[in-house]
Amino acid sequence: MKSQIADITARIRERSQPLRQAYLQRTRALAARPRGADRMGCANVAHAFAALPGSDKFRVVAEKAPNIGVITAYNDMLSAHQPYEGFPAVIRDEARRLGATVQVAGGVPAMCDGVTQGLPGMELSLFSRDNIAMATAVGLTHDVFDAALLLGVCDKIVPGLLIGALHFGHLPCVFVPAGPMSTGLSNSEKSKVREQFAQGLVGRDKLLEAESAAYHGAGTCTFYGTANSNQMLLEAMGLHVPGAAFIHPHEGLREQLTREAVRSVLAIRQGGARYTPIGELVDERCIVNAMVALLATGGSTNHLIHWVAVARSAGIVIDWTDFSELSAATPLLARVYPNGKADVNQFQAAGGPGFVLRELLDSGCLHGDVMTVAEGGMAAYGRVPQSQADGRLAWRDLPATPIDDQIVRTADAPFSESGGLKLLAGNLGRGVMKVSAVPEDRHVVEAPAIVFDSQEALQQAFKRGELERDFVAVVRFQGPRANGMPELHKLTPPLAVLQDKGFRVALVTDGRMSGASGKVPAAIHVSPEVLGGGPLGKVRSGDIVRVDAVAGTLDALVGADEWAARAIEDRPADLADDAAHGLGRELFGGMRRNVLSAEEGAVTWL
């Protein structure tokens, strides 16, 4: 084990000890109870199993057969979740073969950030994570389950399911992915058309044609954004059937992996071959493994928020300093768009998560001595699944050298000696930058600030031709308390156009960028946010701002006395009113009032 990673893990363990012990005490007390059908009153039992076929009622009540609860994020609005429609039938069939029963315990909301990007609905996106966690709890609180399967892929859905499941830490849980869509128009070509549209060089018809060629079928979007980063992290945490992340929805192997998830969750149930409740599995080593995998692949910055909340759900406390120090000790082993040209299908063909996790494990960057849902521990996740001639699943070793060294590298010859993240701190607060996708000559930008109170204001200034110069865009009032912290991905094309023209530009914001955002230097998630007293509210247009990913600093170059004397500007009343009303935003007012900071996971339930 690398000493730096071992030391950070030990620090997290010590910091978390009181919360973690209290969590485990509660979890173990729940696990010690009699099973649901034996513990509950007869009316409760009758209600619980009223709709089951008679044979299944007999199995679960009289024969005490294991009962698997399924929480599904199925809808056919999300291309990634549309394949889940048929999963319950496959799961039931496999469970019956093994003498078990299955109930779909609940469905959770699942919104598509691609549909809502840049629109009012995006202001509900971050908070949907905690709604999903609560919906997961509603389903599992029927409390008649011996194990759970969790069906979800996309941005807030996996963190929400995981947070919800960890509040039922006594249950063994396996996550069941659905896989990516087939490769369409390349991500780089799609981005080129977006930039051309931003400049008025092509019309809406050409833009729609390009977007439709990129997003064209069932499965996860093929760039390495938040959804596909979710799948990488679940592999690193040992919560998937090994290698399940990036198999196509309609490939025959996908159904085999789904059936294997049923076998796996039954093997780790209480009374099974190796009882592995999720609350015991997700310990500080498991969380560190997820953080390392994120950094080694240049994954989505959204997980600096989500995994803080996930860890806290298991009684573990992490912060952005932990991420930053782990990044310094973690080699960058993958280049997948937006920090490379490959899509996730090409990543999978080059070895995918299996290659990366094997290299991280062998180089001492991962904790190998952890629980997983698969027999064989973390080593099992360094291999890839395949179907044998007799139809059974098997796992094969990957070659020692990269199949394509432009996509994956070995730990002794990485793309970079450090991971894809940098913590920035200074008189503007604490923020993060995804440096793996930013050209090295743009890691430091010092230029006059132009202050915007909304993303729309920046876009309008670009259309008017007012941004043809060096500048740092300060986009404020975009934090969780202000408007739910929407992603600001629509700012990427205009800023990229300006950068390509040779201007030195950067973004500083208390909001988020999409997991697909890349080449423009962006100090994001700046905390505290302006509505929480954050110093971004002191910046005035014309102030010189320095964004320095080399030194890790984020400063307005204003005299200390003047800076201390400045007031934080108020949010314009019309923006405050707009963020509170319309398209369901009224219903999320309590979340905006109670949410913690981005660095605290933007949690609404503490």
Secondary structure, 3 states (H helix, E strand, C coil): CCHHHHHHHHHHHHHHHHHHHHHHHHHHHHHCCCCHHHHCCHHHHHHHHCCCCHHHHHHHHCCCCCEEEEEECCCCCCCCCHHHHHHHHHHHHHHHHCCCEEEEEEECCCCCHHHHCCCHHHHHHHHHHHHHHHHHHHHHCCCCCCEEEEECCCCCHHHHHHHHHHCCCCCCEEEECCCECCCCCCHHHHHHHHHHHHCCCCCHHHHHHHHHHHCCCCCECCCCCHHHHHHHHHHHCCCCCCCCCCCCCCCHHHHHHHHHHHHHHHHCCCCCCCCCCHHHHCCHHHHHHHHHHHHHCCCCCCHHHHHHHHHHHCCCCCCHHHHHHHHHHCCECECECCCCCECHHHHHHCCHHHHHHHHHHHCCCCCCCCCCCCCCHHHHHHCEEEECCCCCEEEECCCCCCCCCCCECCCCCCCECCCCEEEEEECCEEEEEEHHHCCHHHCEEEEEEEEECCHHHHHHHHHCCCCCCCEEEEECCCCHHHHCCCECHHHHHHHHHHHHCCCCEEEEECCECCCCCCCCCEEEEEECCHHHCCHHHHCCCCCEEEEECCCCEEEECCCHHHHHHCCCCCCCHHHHHHHHCCCCHHHHHHHHHHCCCHHHCCCCCC
